[in-house]
């Protein structure tokens, strides 16, 4: 989604989205996944619009490792790919 459209949906200035993306990218780069023994998956929707988000969670550390838009098997595949790239 283009930044201007996302900003309009979130009702914020486009510069905020850019700053948010910068800090999220830095956090992802610094994230180290180690000693993970249990992974769980969950899904949630936003309001009643059936817009789903699937999350991969480290159950031991109680933190979200990866989030993906949708609820199909493609989200699981993307999550596993993320784990393989960041281990």
C-alpha positions as CSV (number, residue, x, y, z in Angstrom):
1,X,0.0,0.0,0.0
2,X,1.4,3.4,-0.8
3,X,2.4,5.6,2.1
4,X,-0.1,8.3,1.4
5,X,-3.0,5.9,1.3
6,X,-1.8,4.2,4.5
7,X,-1.5,7.6,6.2
8,X,-5.0,8.5,5.1
9,X,-6.5,5.2,6.4
10,X,-4.6,5.7,9.7
11,X,-5.4,9.4,9.8
12,X,-1.8,10.4,10.3
13,X,0.8,12.4,8.3
14,X,2.7,10.4,5.7
15,X,6.0,11.4,7.5
16,X,4.9,9.3,10.5
17,X,4.6,6.2,8.4
18,X,8.1,6.7,7.0
19,X,9.5,7.2,10.5
20,X,7.6,4.2,11.8
21,X,8.9,2.0,8.9
22,X,12.5,3.2,9.7
23,X,12.3,2.1,13.3
24,X,10.6,-1.2,12.6
25,X,13.3,-2.0,10.0
26,X,16.0,-1.2,12.6
27,X,14.3,-3.4,15.2
28,X,14.0,-6.3,12.7
29,X,17.7,-6.0,11.8
30,X,18.7,-6.1,15.5
31,X,16.4,-8.9,16.4
32,X,18.1,-12.2,17.3
33,X,16.1,-15.4,17.4
34,X,17.9,-18.0,19.5
35,X,16.9,-20.8,21.9
36,X,13.4,-21.0,20.5
37,X,11.7,-24.2,21.4
38,X,8.0,-23.4,21.0
39,X,6.2,-21.5,18.3
40,X,2.5,-20.7,18.1
41,X,0.3,-19.1,15.4
42,X,-2.7,-16.9,16.0
43,X,-5.0,-14.9,13.8
44,X,-7.1,-11.8,14.5
45,X,-9.3,-9.6,12.5
46,X,-9.8,-5.9,12.4
47,X,-13.4,-4.9,13.3
48,X,-16.0,-6.7,11.2
49,X,-14.2,-6.2,7.8
50,X,-12.7,-9.7,7.7
51,X,-9.2,-8.3,7.3
52,X,-7.1,-10.9,9.0
53,X,-3.6,-10.8,10.4
54,X,-1.7,-14.0,11.3
55,X,1.0,-13.8,13.9
56,X,3.9,-16.2,14.7
57,X,4.7,-16.2,18.4
58,X,7.6,-17.4,20.4
59,X,5.6,-19.0,23.2
60,X,8.6,-19.3,25.6
61,X,9.6,-15.6,25.4
62,X,6.0,-14.4,24.8
63,X,6.7,-12.2,21.9
64,X,5.6,-11.8,18.3
65,X,8.2,-13.0,15.8
66,X,6.4,-12.3,12.5
67,X,3.0,-10.9,11.4
68,X,1.4,-11.3,8.0
69,X,-1.7,-10.0,6.4
70,X,-4.2,-12.8,5.7
71,X,-5.1,-16.1,7.3
72,X,-4.2,-18.7,4.6
73,X,-1.4,-21.2,4.4
74,X,0.7,-18.6,2.6
75,X,1.1,-16.8,5.9
76,X,2.5,-19.9,7.6
77,X,4.9,-20.3,4.6
78,X,6.1,-16.7,4.9
79,X,6.6,-17.1,8.7
80,X,8.7,-20.2,8.2
81,X,10.7,-18.5,5.5
82,X,11.3,-15.5,7.9
83,X,12.5,-18.0,10.6
84,X,14.9,-19.7,8.2
85,X,16.4,-16.4,7.0
86,X,16.9,-15.1,10.6
87,X,18.3,-18.0,12.4
